[in-house]
Amino acid sequence: MTLSVAQIDRETDQLVGEWLTLTEVARRLNLSAGRAKQLLKDRKLIGVRRGGGEPQVPAAFLAGGDVVKGLPGTLTVLLDAGYDDVESLRWLFTPDDTLPGSPVDAIVAGRHTEVKRRAQALGF
């Protein structure tokens, strides 16, 4: 499987806020660049191109030297619901008053089961 990385639109870019290069992701996770790239291929993380250069990953996806618990499963559910990488990022970072905050905020706070349940409902 080859690594395909989407180009992000300005609106979604601004929703996400802080980004990390794949090199920085590898450093923070104490991985080789190849292993960090594998996380994208395996859909444990989403990376996009922002104005060229290497793929970048939302900083919110990492915490304490690891991928945030519950994120990979949520990304799989969003893919199964037909969302591409940019649509997934937009959904994850769009504020939702019923959570409160955004879905990614809820995942970081440990409420990933609720977020996955909502993501599953998107496919129907």
Secondary structure as a PSIPRED ss2 file (coil, helix, strand):
# PSIPRED VFORMAT (PSIPRED V4.0)

   1 M C   1.000  0.000  0.000
   2 T C   1.000  0.000  0.000
   3 L C   1.000  0.000  0.000
   4 S C   1.000  0.000  0.000
   5 V C   1.000  0.000  0.000
   6 A E   0.000  0.000  1.000
   7 Q E   0.000  0.000  1.000
   8 I C   1.000  0.000  0.000
   9 D C   1.000  0.000  0.000
  10 R H   0.000  1.000  0.000
  11 E H   0.000  1.000  0.000
  12 T H   0.000  1.000  0.000
  13 D H   0.000  1.000  0.000
  14 Q H   0.000  1.000  0.000
  15 L H   0.000  1.000  0.000
  16 V H   0.000  1.000  0.000
  17 G C   1.000  0.000  0.000
  18 E C   1.000  0.000  0.000
  19 W E   0.000  0.000  1.000
  20 L E   0.000  0.000  1.000
  21 T E   0.000  0.000  1.000
  22 L H   0.000  1.000  0.000
  23 T H   0.000  1.000  0.000
  24 E H   0.000  1.000  0.000
  25 V H   0.000  1.000  0.000
  26 A H   0.000  1.000  0.000
  27 R H   0.000  1.000  0.000
  28 R H   0.000  1.000  0.000
  29 L H   0.000  1.000  0.000
  30 N C   1.000  0.000  0.000
  31 L C   1.000  0.000  0.000
  32 S C   1.000  0.000  0.000
  33 A H   0.000  1.000  0.000
  34 G H   0.000  1.000  0.000
  35 R H   0.000  1.000  0.000
  36 A H   0.000  1.000  0.000
  37 K H   0.000  1.000  0.000
  38 Q H   0.000  1.000  0.000
  39 L H   0.000  1.000  0.000
  40 L H   0.000  1.000  0.000
  41 K H   0.000  1.000  0.000
  42 D C   1.000  0.000  0.000
  43 R C   1.000  0.000  0.000
  44 K C   1.000  0.000  0.000
  45 L C   1.000  0.000  0.000
  46 I C   1.000  0.000  0.000
  47 G C   1.000  0.000  0.000
  48 V E   0.000  0.000  1.000
  49 R E   0.000  0.000  1.000
  50 R C   1.000  0.000  0.000
  51 G C   1.000  0.000  0.000
  52 G C   1.000  0.000  0.000
  53 G C   1.000  0.000  0.000
  54 E C   1.000  0.000  0.000
  55 P C   1.000  0.000  0.000
  56 Q E   0.000  0.000  1.000
  57 V E   0.000  0.000  1.000
  58 P E   0.000  0.000  1.000
  59 A H   0.000  1.000  0.000
  60 A H   0.000  1.000  0.000
  61 F H   0.000  1.000  0.000
  62 L E   0.000  0.000  1.000
  63 A E   0.000  0.000  1.000
  64 G C   1.000  0.000  0.000
  65 G C   1.000  0.000  0.000
  66 D E   0.000  0.000  1.000
  67 V E   0.000  0.000  1.000
  68 V C   1.000  0.000  0.000
  69 K C   1.000  0.000  0.000
  70 G C   1.000  0.000  0.000
  71 L H   0.000  1.000  0.000
  72 P H   0.000  1.000  0.000
  73 G H   0.000  1.000  0.000
  74 T H   0.000  1.000  0.000
  75 L H   0.000  1.000  0.000
  76 T H   0.000  1.000  0.000
  77 V H   0.000  1.000  0.000
  78 L H   0.000  1.000  0.000
  79 L H   0.000  1.000  0.000
  80 D H   0.000  1.000  0.000
  81 A C   1.000  0.000  0.000
  82 G C   1.000  0.000  0.000
  83 Y C   1.000  0.000  0.000
  84 D C   1.000  0.000  0.000
  85 D H   0.000  1.000  0.000
  86 V H   0.000  1.000  0.000
  87 E H   0.000  1.000  0.000
  88 S H   0.000  1.000  0.000
  89 L H   0.000  1.000  0.000
  90 R H   0.000  1.000  0.000
  91 W H   0.000  1.000  0.000
  92 L H   0.000  1.000  0.000
  93 F H   0.000  1.000  0.000
  94 T C   1.000  0.000  0.000
  95 P C   1.000  0.000  0.000
  96 D C   1.000  0.000  0.000
  97 D C   1.000  0.000  0.000
  98 T C   1.000  0.000  0.000
  99 L C   1.000  0.000  0.000
 100 P C   1.000  0.000  0.000
 101 G C   1.000  0.000  0.000
 102 S C   1.000  0.000  0.000
 103 P H   0.000  1.000  0.000
 104 V H   0.000  1.000  0.000
 105 D H   0.000  1.000  0.000
 106 A H   0.000  1.000  0.000
 107 I H   0.000  1.000  0.000
 108 V H   0.000  1.000  0.000
 109 A C   1.000  0.000  0.000
 110 G C   1.000  0.000  0.000
 111 R C   1.000  0.000  0.000
 112 H H   0.000  1.000  0.000
 113 T H   0.000  1.000  0.000
 114 E H   0.000  1.000  0.000
 115 V H   0.000  1.000  0.000
 116 K H   0.000  1.000  0.000
 117 R H   0.000  1.000  0.000
 118 R H   0.000  1.000  0.000
 119 A H   0.000  1.000  0.000
 120 Q H   0.000  1.000  0.000
 121 A H   0.000  1.000  0.000
 122 L H   0.000  1.000  0.000
 123 G C   1.000  0.000  0.000
 124 F C   1.000  0.000  0.000
